[in-house]
């Protein structure tokens, strides 16, 4: 894998620079989504799941996880809508 120098980047035309910026923005968005998934997985698992004795979740644990994830997603949607309203 070769690395790209600052000189290489500076020599790109505007179209290529825009394409790279778009790619980096998309990758940043993916990373944010993955971080959110990791965050609510950890939070909900700690909140809902008792020490695991076997590989199965109880029906109460499943319901708690479902409610927790849905609440997390609803909160994030509300935050995004609020931020969009500020723009």
Buried (B, 14 or more C-beta within 10 A) or exposed (E): EEEEEEEEEEEEEEEEEEEEEEEEEEEEEEEEEEEEEEEBBEEBBEEBBEEEEEEEBEEEBEEBBEEBBEEBEEEEEEEEEEEEEEE
